[in-house]
Amino acid sequence: MTVVFKKTKGLTDAPFSYCPGCTHGIIHRLVAECLEELDLLDHSVAIASVGCSVMSYEYFNCDAIQAAHGRAPAVATGVKRVHPEKIVFTYQGDGDLASIGTAEIVQAAHRGENITVIFVNNAIYGMTGGQMAPTTLPNQVTTTSPRGRDVSKTGEPIKMSELMATIPGATYIERVMTADPLSVRKAKRAIKKAFQYQKENKGFSMIEVLSSCNIGWGLSPNDALQYIKNEMASYFPLGVYKDKGV
Amino acid sequence: MSKVLMKGNEAIAQAAIAAGCNAFFGYPITPQNELIEYMSKYMPDKGAFVQAESELAAINMVYGAAAAGARAMTSSSSPGLALKQEGISYCAGAELPAVIVSVSRGGPGLGGILPAQGDYNQATRGGGNGDYKVIVLAPNGVQEATEMVRKAFYLADTYRNPVIVLADGVIGQMMEPVEINTEALPLIAKPWASDGNLSRGHRNVVNSLFLNPVELEKHNQDLRAKYDLIEEKEVDYELSHDENAEVMFVAYGTPSRIVKAAIENLKAEGINACLFRPKTLYPFPYEALKKAAQGKKFVLCAELSMGQMIQDVRLSLEGSVPAHFYGRAGGMVFEPKELVNAVKDHLGGR
């Protein structure tokens, strides 16, 4: 029998805690494949954040540290500064990175920390049951915006890639999505480049991945993928926002 | 080596580097600024120094560096320590060795920048969530502060627990002759460190999350067992013994030195008093204090606060000896004569 497809070595055998249909699993796999292909697994440290991906320290097949809500870039800084030769990355959601952790993400980029940030934006607080996030789309219904996000009272969704690209210390900022096979392949290219840059000491990278929360959004998995493509990507345009590494 | 005249904050920083501190993360706040400034200048090239964007970030950088095996430290003052509580709880939960120097000032809120001891409860009880304990060492001078910061790294590594060196602002700001121990503090193996090295044959994970209640209870029980061991082995105090003493002062930090002057003054007036000085605020020397107090007319607890350690003093005494309190706050520091008068008042106007 010939093996034509197998699990990446970059993931452990622990079963994911993610809901069926959620694209966290795909993004985990992309990160893990990149680490494996770049031969980084043996000397990487993953920093898990708080939110749906809180258990990611169980899934990435490398050393890992679980961080407090929003503080992953500070924890990553602590690790990277004492082990500059190691690969250090954070895996954070939008509540973690774009709300409670805005200071830490902005300042890690400002210092030009040579780390990689995987920012999973699904426009909602998934883990706690679907509350409004800073990235929740206008008029989107969540458990704390039951009549839809009212931008006159809650502001317009924050665009983190655009914001981060303005920081002089940031090296590489790109927004991708996981809505179909093509966009998944593009997402992997971006993630791989971010790790390659870290390996080459090029500085701070953040890859924002538009991801689905079919449960929180109240959509079928397939409709949720369409929502990424049609709704999220139109408010959060895909593309390279900054690349000082070329 | 001869003694040199140094400011407390700088001496603490130098002693930390001498004790092998190789990662420092801090944020400017008065009255501890000379400490972070010294670190920025003298941290060896192979070590890490970061001026963090916030107290929150600084303690979380300590969390990361400690998780990766470093001898990590941060320093701050009262309002800054308040912000660090989340990270201290995480360090305790994940059992990480970390040293936190608190050069305390007056509060609450923004308070003031002059020395005070209103952070006894903050240090010994903490404001972070969960059942945890932080070892707290309280120096009463610059020399002892340097010795305690060295000991703090030893205790942190030994017990895999955060340690606070609680120095009031007087100690941070004053200059005293000091001789810093430059002997290497032996490294303790950290096979648990998550430092990106799978050649050890397995993954290491540093974590404080236990969603399974059975596991979390076990974790709490294991921590409790560790704290029991710390309480058994690490209690430290100073007792200026006097068999004829009819009064016992209890004081820590700078006030303990003012008490010593008050004791001399009282002696000149024919009143014998002694001093009990806790050097570890956690673990608190409950039994030793109670034993030392027996036979005294009363105990007078003198603090630069409105009364915080007095609660531990009363817990120690269990009502066996009357306990009185004298305190000043806000940066006002009592003079020996105030303590003398307080003793005379309690003795019935002698």
Chai-1 contact restraints between the chains, C-beta under 6 A:
chainA,res_idxA,chainB,res_idxB,connection_type,confidence,min_distance_angstrom,max_distance_angstrom,comment,restraint_id
A,D42,B,L198,contact,1.0,0.0,6.0,A-B,restraint_1
A,H43,B,G196,contact,1.0,0.0,6.0,A-B,restraint_2
A,S44,B,G196,contact,1.0,0.0,6.0,A-B,restraint_3
A,V45,B,S194,contact,1.0,0.0,6.0,A-B,restraint_4
A,V45,B,G196,contact,1.0,0.0,6.0,A-B,restraint_5
A,Y57,B,V205,contact,1.0,0.0,6.0,A-B,restraint_6
A,Y57,B,N207,contact,1.0,0.0,6.0,A-B,restraint_7
A,D63,B,S194,contact,1.0,0.0,6.0,A-B,restraint_8
A,D63,B,G196,contact,1.0,0.0,6.0,A-B,restraint_9
A,D63,B,R203,contact,1.0,0.0,6.0,A-B,restraint_10
A,D63,B,N204,contact,1.0,0.0,6.0,A-B,restraint_11
A,A64,B,V205,contact,1.0,0.0,6.0,A-B,restraint_12
A,I65,B,A67,contact,1.0,0.0,6.0,A-B,restraint_13
A,I65,B,S194,contact,1.0,0.0,6.0,A-B,restraint_14
A,I65,B,V206,contact,1.0,0.0,6.0,A-B,restraint_15
A,Q66,B,N207,contact,1.0,0.0,6.0,A-B,restraint_16
A,Q66,B,L209,contact,1.0,0.0,6.0,A-B,restraint_17
A,A68,B,E86,contact,1.0,0.0,6.0,A-B,restraint_18
A,A68,B,Y90,contact,1.0,0.0,6.0,A-B,restraint_19
A,R71,B,N60,contact,1.0,0.0,6.0,A-B,restraint_20
A,A74,B,A57,contact,1.0,0.0,6.0,A-B,restraint_21
A,A74,B,N60,contact,1.0,0.0,6.0,A-B,restraint_22
A,A74,B,M61,contact,1.0,0.0,6.0,A-B,restraint_23
A,V75,B,N60,contact,1.0,0.0,6.0,A-B,restraint_24
A,V75,B,Y63,contact,1.0,0.0,6.0,A-B,restraint_25
A,V75,B,G64,contact,1.0,0.0,6.0,A-B,restraint_26
A,T77,B,M61,contact,1.0,0.0,6.0,A-B,restraint_27
A,G78,B,M61,contact,1.0,0.0,6.0,A-B,restraint_28
A,G78,B,G64,contact,1.0,0.0,6.0,A-B,restraint_29
A,G78,B,A65,contact,1.0,0.0,6.0,A-B,restraint_30
A,V79,B,G64,contact,1.0,0.0,6.0,A-B,restraint_31
A,V79,B,A68,contact,1.0,0.0,6.0,A-B,restraint_32
A,R81,B,A48,contact,1.0,0.0,6.0,A-B,restraint_33
A,V82,B,A23,contact,1.0,0.0,6.0,A-B,restraint_34
A,V82,B,A48,contact,1.0,0.0,6.0,A-B,restraint_35
A,V82,B,A65,contact,1.0,0.0,6.0,A-B,restraint_36
A,V82,B,A68,contact,1.0,0.0,6.0,A-B,restraint_37
A,V82,B,A70,contact,1.0,0.0,6.0,A-B,restraint_38
A,H83,B,A68,contact,1.0,0.0,6.0,A-B,restraint_39
A,H83,B,D195,contact,1.0,0.0,6.0,A-B,restraint_40
A,K86,B,G196,contact,1.0,0.0,6.0,A-B,restraint_41
A,A103,B,E53,contact,1.0,0.0,6.0,A-B,restraint_42
A,A103,B,S54,contact,1.0,0.0,6.0,A-B,restraint_43
A,E104,B,A57,contact,1.0,0.0,6.0,A-B,restraint_44
A,Q107,B,E53,contact,1.0,0.0,6.0,A-B,restraint_45
